[in-house]
Amino acid sequence: MALSRRNFVQLLGAAGISAAASAAFFDESAANAARYAEGDVSNGSRTPRGASGRVVIVGGGMAGTSAARYLRRWGGSGLTLTLVERNTAYTSNIMSNGVLTGQTTIPSLQYSYAALRNTYGVNVVTAEALGVNPTAQTVTLSNGSTLGYDRLVVAPGIVFDALPGLTVGDYDTTYPHAWQAGAQTTLLRNQLMSMPSGGTFVMTIPPAPYRCPPGPYERACLVADWLKKNKPGSRVVVLDANPKIMAEPIAFTEAFTSIHAGVIRYVPNAVIDHVDKANSTVVTTAESVRFDVFNPIPPHRAGALAQSAGLVNVGGRWAGVDVLSYESSAVPRIHVLGDAIGTTMPKSGHIANAQAKVLADAIPKLLTGQALNQAPATSSACYSPITMTTASWLTGVFHYDPATRTMLVKSIAEAPSISASNYKDMSKWFTGLMQDTFA
Ligand SMILES: Cc1cc2nc3c(=O)[nH]c(=O)nc-3n(C[C@H](O)[C@H](O)[C@H](O)COP(=O)(O)OP(=O)(O)OC[C@H]3O[C@@H](n4cnc5c(N)ncnc54)[C@H](O)[C@@H]3O)c2cc1C
């Protein structure tokens, strides 16, 4: 069965999905790409034929790349699609905690834009988008050029706040957050390798909403498992600004109190007051802790372009959107996707891919004056390694609620147990998601 737009919505319409079932959403991607290459852009869907216009997408991450790919598949060949991305390849955050344990590497998490260019006919421009003129409907780029658009998609991910006592530059040199995979992830890996046995690894979690709700707890578990085997007697202290574990509470409570008991110490309500660099200490509202390796995950907000384009109107940090089309609630004809938006949905790569599909259905309709789908659905799945060989998972399905004009939780499911088979399923899910985005 090809993953047509109709199938996608019907699959999500089920009362709930397991993480393994969610992987099925991506399995047909290679076959569909081949069909497009043969000239079949209909993909069996109800996509309006004859849509034309210039769509510029800024940000070639999980959200922006999925949008470009599905705009071509569902919007047809009449669209002129341009993707602006500052990097020549994308580094996946998903699975990047495995770099810390040496189970994977940054190069193995990198994805190119070759398929977008060669299979989907997207003009991929390697440049920084510097500014948007919503009146002239143009985007200025660091290479000196200006792109005109009929619809602009802004998918810039996030930027990180400086913590009191630290500069943003400190994250690159000394105290890596590694919450954007890349050189900081490798730096944190190297710091762990150099940490003395019996040392203390301290990590902090910002107030929700933050990127990947289970991600910090997963990191704590993986680091603890690695330390047990490689740095005996070491400890992990998790300083969480939130009052409780924010995702997969059953699995992570078991992990912290049983599987990694005596290694991980979890401290809720620990809002950072400041970092005392001279004494290698972080001071929080709960307690002060001395560290050998410090991994602050700072509060974050919508990427800089969302802010400079006037799109940030939710809590001073995030971009508000109409979830029927992901059009900005602040500036017309600009759409925002992924971690940069402030909605009822979590900030995850899986759901960014799903949001992109709703947008790819909506933009051709907006360009041809057709009515939008009034019942979109999205889903999210996260696999969370608990040790270097076992994992848990979490899924959520969201349906549009016309009364509140938000995406309401239809179902949430957590793995019934932590297992090695979940760990194996994780690879299949990840491969499928990345194929559906980059292949
Ligand atoms: C450790 C970790 C584990 C995770 N695990 C999971 C998981 O298991 N499952 C899951 O679903 N999600 C997971 N996530 C979350 C997931 O990575 C993010 O939710 C996802 O990457 C968001 O996609 P995005 O496109 O919004 O942002 P990004 O993927 O960050 O992409 C944004 C892109 O925009 C580009 N950009 C920004 N501004 C500009 C500009 N002005 N000009 C040009 N380019 C620009 C950036 O270079 C970047 O490539 C994890 C995250 C982390 C940190």
The ligand as an ORCA input file, in Angstrom:
! r2SCAN-3c Opt
* xyz 0 1
  C      19.195     14.105     21.955
  C      17.905     14.238     21.177
  C      17.137     13.096     20.926
  C      15.943     13.208     20.198
  N      15.209     12.066     19.969
  C      14.057     12.153     19.289
  C      13.266     10.981     19.035
  O      13.576      9.868     19.475
  N      12.122     11.108     18.295
  C      11.737     12.319     17.796
  O      10.708     12.360     17.115
  N      12.437     13.457     18.046
  C      13.580     13.399     18.776
  N      14.305     14.548     19.019
  C      13.758     15.865     18.626
  C      14.026     16.220     17.162
  O      15.397     16.178     16.866
  C      13.493     17.631     16.870
  O      12.176     17.728     17.360
  C      13.500     17.913     15.380
  O      14.826     17.929     14.910
  C      12.819     19.247     15.053
  O      12.867     19.468     13.673
  P      12.968     20.954     13.099
  O      13.014     20.800     11.627
  O      11.963     21.816     13.727
  O      14.385     21.481     13.630
  P      15.842     20.972     13.197
  O      15.812     19.525     12.922
  O      16.772     21.497     14.234
  O      16.135     21.694     11.813
  C      16.240     23.092     11.692
  C      17.143     23.381     10.492
  O      17.025     24.749     10.132
  C      18.298     25.234      9.770
  N      18.235     26.704      9.918
  C      17.828     27.399     10.996
  N      17.797     28.708     10.749
  C      18.226     28.861      9.466
  C      18.405     30.002      8.641
  N      18.156     31.253      9.071
  N      18.870     29.814      7.376
  C      19.134     28.564      6.924
  N      18.964     27.444      7.679
  C      18.501     27.588      8.928
  C      19.245     24.520     10.714
  O      20.568     24.510     10.213
  C      18.621     23.128     10.757
  O      19.131     22.274      9.759
  C      15.507     14.474     19.726
  C      16.295     15.612     19.989
  C      17.480     15.495     20.714
  C      18.295     16.733     20.989
*
